[in-house]
């Protein structure tokens, strides 16, 4: 997964484009360009309010294949450049923008770098479509789930962007403009060819208004293919509780004492 930082607030041109789209119709509108798609999604989620906040926090529980992977408290700055997890068993995971750390150093927890990058990115995804180095291609209607098609766009990344620049996403928006879900591959620690043999999808549910920002509090994970969209039964899920915007402590994203530094994935 990737960590992309927004370098500046959205521009006047972006705001004007969103306003013009809203004037045309308050109902479902197909965007003319990838920029319009991004503007619609970010506008529907309250992207300007998100940008005005320093950090977001939530209690998070992640389960896959019947196994509990994460149970604890997550905090991330809103550009998703720095993150911290405090797990129920006392383990602390930190990403400081460059390096990932696990404390204590003898913790048996594995996959720290993947976790500190992935779950904050999935939360912030509606506000990350026009990040520096991100490339969005409007696809029009594509199969989503249960025989329903939604307006979609393909998200890819420039060379050297984040840990996994070969990741790609197919991003779907609902009739309110919100992010309904994303298909994706995970190249973290593997080749794109290997990852494309097992594409997955995340669907977003139970949106909550948090100080003007629409955030999904329940995520479901599935298998996916381009022809049918989401297929089969759920393979995992995430539940977020107590979502709030916060001012993080000055040392929130610093390496904890007695921590081990985690290696980047192999090329």
C-alpha positions in Angstrom: 0.0 0.0 0.0 1.0 3.6 -0.4 1.4 6.7 1.6 0.8 9.9 -0.3 1.0 13.4 1.2 -1.1 16.3 -0.2 1.4 19.2 -0.7 -1.1 22.0 -0.5 -4.9 22.7 -0.1 -7.0 22.1 -3.2 -6.8 25.0 -5.6 -9.4 27.6 -6.7 -9.8 25.7 -10.0 -10.7 22.5 -8.1 -13.3 24.4 -6.1 -14.8 26.1 -9.2 -15.0 22.8 -11.0 -16.9 21.2 -8.1 -19.3 24.2 -7.8 -20.1 24.1 -11.5 -20.9 20.3 -11.3 -23.2 21.0 -8.4 -25.0 23.7 -10.3 -25.7 21.5 -13.3 -27.6 18.9 -11.2 -28.1 17.7 -7.7 -28.8 14.2 -8.9 -26.3 11.6 -10.2 -24.1 13.1 -12.9 -21.5 11.3 -14.9 -18.2 13.3 -14.8 -16.7 14.4 -18.0 -13.1 14.0 -16.9 -11.0 12.2 -14.3 -10.6 15.6 -12.6 -14.4 15.9 -12.3 -14.6 12.4 -10.9 -12.1 13.2 -8.2 -13.8 16.5 -7.4 -17.2 14.8 -7.1 -15.9 12.2 -4.7 -13.9 14.6 -2.5 -16.7 17.1 -2.5 -19.2 14.4 -1.4 -16.9 13.4 1.5 -16.2 16.9 2.7 -12.6 17.0 1.5 -12.1 20.7 2.4 -13.1 20.0 6.0 -10.7 17.0 6.0 -7.8 19.2 4.8 -8.5 21.7 7.6 -7.8 19.1 10.3 -4.5 18.0 11.7 -5.2 14.3 12.4 -7.9 11.7 12.6 -8.2 8.9 15.2 -10.4 5.9 15.7 -10.6 2.5 17.5 -10.0 -0.1 14.8 -10.6 -3.8 14.6 -9.4 -5.7 11.5 -10.3 -9.4 10.8 -9.4 -11.5 7.8 -10.1 -15.2 7.3 -11.5 -15.4 10.8 -8.3 -14.2 12.3 -8.0 -11.0 14.3 -5.2 -8.9 12.8 -5.5 -5.5 14.4 -7.4 -4.5 17.6 -6.5 -1.1 19.0 -6.4 2.6 18.5 -5.3 4.3 15.3 -4.2 7.9 14.7 -3.1 9.3 11.4 -2.3 12.8 10.2 -4.7 13.8 7.4 -2.2 13.6 4.6 -1.6 10.0 5.7 2.1 10.7 5.9 2.5 9.7 9.6 0.5 7.1 11.6 0.4 5.4 15.0 -1.3 2.3 16.3 -1.6 1.4 20.0 -2.8 -2.2 20.2 -4.8 -3.8 22.9 -1.9 -6.0 24.0 0.4 -3.0 24.5 2.2 -3.2 21.1 2.9 0.2 19.5 3.3 0.6 15.7 4.5 3.9 14.2 5.2 5.3 10.8 7.1 8.6 10.9 6.9 9.4 7.2 9.9 7.3 6.2 10.4 4.4 8.6 8.1 2.0 10.4 8.8 0.9 14.0 7.4 -1.8 16.4 7.6 -1.6 20.1 8.7 -3.4 22.2 11.5 -4.6 20.0 10.9 -8.2 20.9 7.2 -8.1 20.0 6.0 -11.0 17.9 3.8 -8.7 15.8 4.5 -9.0 12.1 3.7 -6.9 9.1 4.0 -3.5 10.8 4.9 -1.5 7.7 2.0 -2.9 5.8 -0.5 -2.2 8.6 0.6 1.4 9.4 0.3 2.3 5.7 -2.8 0.3 4.6 -5.6 1.0 7.0 -5.1 4.8 7.3 -4.9 5.0 3.5 -8.2 3.1 3.1 -9.9 5.5 5.5 -8.6 8.6 3.7 -9.0 7.2 0.1 -11.8 9.6 -0.9 -9.4 12.5 -0.3 -6.4 10.9 -2.0 -7.5 10.6 -5.6 -5.6 13.7 -6.8 -2.4 13.3 -4.7 0.9 14.1 -6.3 2.0 11.1 -8.3 -1.5 9.7 -8.5 -3.0 9.2 -12.0 -6.7 8.8 -12.4 -8.4 7.6 -15.6 -12.2 7.8 -15.9 -13.7 4.5 -17.0 -17.5 5.2 -17.0 -19.9 2.5 -15.7 -18.2 -0.7 -14.6 -19.6 -3.9 -12.8 -19.6 -3.4 -9.1 -21.6 -6.0 -7.1 -24.9 -7.9 -7.2 -25.3 -7.2 -10.9 -25.1 -3.4 -10.4 -22.7 -1.1 -12.3 -21.3 2.2 -10.9 -19.3 5.0 -12.3 -15.6 4.1 -11.9 -12.1 5.3 -12.4 -8.7 3.6 -12.5 -6.1 4.9 -10.1 -2.4 4.2 -10.7 0.8 5.8 -9.4 4.0 7.2 -10.8 7.4 5.4 -10.5 8.8 5.6 -7.0 5.6 6.8 -5.4 5.2 5.1 -2.0 6.3 1.6 -1.1 4.2 -0.1 -3.8 3.9 2.1 -6.9 2.7 -0.8 -9.0 -0.5 -1.1 -7.0 -3.6 -0.1 -8.9 -7.2 0.6 -7.9 -10.6 0.6 -9.6 -12.5 3.3 -7.7 -16.3 3.3 -7.6 -18.6 6.1 -6.6 -22.3 5.8 -5.5 -25.2 7.9 -6.6 -24.3 10.5 -3.9 -20.8 10.8 -5.2 -19.3 9.0 -2.2 -16.7 6.2 -2.5 -18.7 3.0 -2.7 -15.7 0.8 -2.9 -12.4 0.0 -4.6 -10.9 -3.0 -6.3 -7.2 -3.3 -5.8 -4.0 -5.4 -5.9 -1.4 -5.5 -3.2 2.2 -5.6 -4.5 3.7 -5.0 -1.1 6.5 -7.6 -1.0 5.5 -9.2 -4.3 5.5 -8.6 -8.0 2.6 -7.0 -9.9 2.2 -10.3 -11.8 1.8 -12.3 -8.6 -0.6 -9.7 -7.1 -2.8 -9.6 -10.2 -3.6 -13.3 -9.8 -5.6 -12.4 -6.6 -7.3 -9.0 -6.9 -9.5 -7.9 -4.0 -12.1 -5.3 -3.3 -13.2 -3.2 -0.4 -16.8 -1.9 0.0 -17.6 1.0 2.3 -20.7 1.1 4.6 -22.3 2.9 7.5 -21.1 6.4 6.7 -20.8 8.8 9.6 -20.5 12.6 9.6 -17.5 13.6 11.6 -17.2 17.4 11.7 -18.4 17.8 8.1 -16.5 14.8 6.7 -18.3 11.6 5.6 -16.3 8.6 6.8 -17.2 4.9 6.5 -17.2 3.1 9.8 -17.6 -0.5 8.4 -15.5 -1.9 5.5 -16.0 -5.3 3.9 -13.4 -7.1 1.8 -14.1 -9.5 -1.1 -12.6 -11.3 -4.1 -13.0 -9.3 -7.4 -12.7 -9.7 -11.1 -13.0 -7.1 -13.9 -15.9 -8.9 -15.6 -18.2 -9.3 -12.6 -16.9 -6.9 -10.0 -17.2 -8.2 -6.4 -17.7 -12.0 -6.2 -18.3 -14.6 -3.5 -18.6 -14.2 0.2 -16.8 -11.6 2.4 -13.1 -12.5 3.2 -12.5 -9.9 5.8 -13.8 -6.7 7.5 -12.8 -3.6 9.4 -14.9 -1.8 12.1 -14.1 1.7 13.2 -15.5 3.3 16.4 -15.1 6.6 18.1 -13.9 8.4 15.0 -12.8 11.9 15.7 -10.4 14.6 14.6 -7.6 15.3 17.1 -4.5 17.3 17.7 -1.8 14.6 18.1 0.8 14.7 20.9 4.2 16.2 19.7 5.8 12.8 20.0 2.9 10.7 18.5 4.8 9.8 15.3 8.2 9.4 16.8 9.9 6.0 17.2 8.9 4.6 20.6 11.6 3.7 23.1 12.8 0.1 22.8 11.5 -0.2 19.2 12.8 -2.2 16.3 12.9 -0.6 12.8 11.1 -2.5 10.2 12.6 -3.2 6.7 11.0 -2.0 3.6 9.6 -4.7 1.2 12.1 -6.3 -1.0 12.2 -5.0 -4.6 
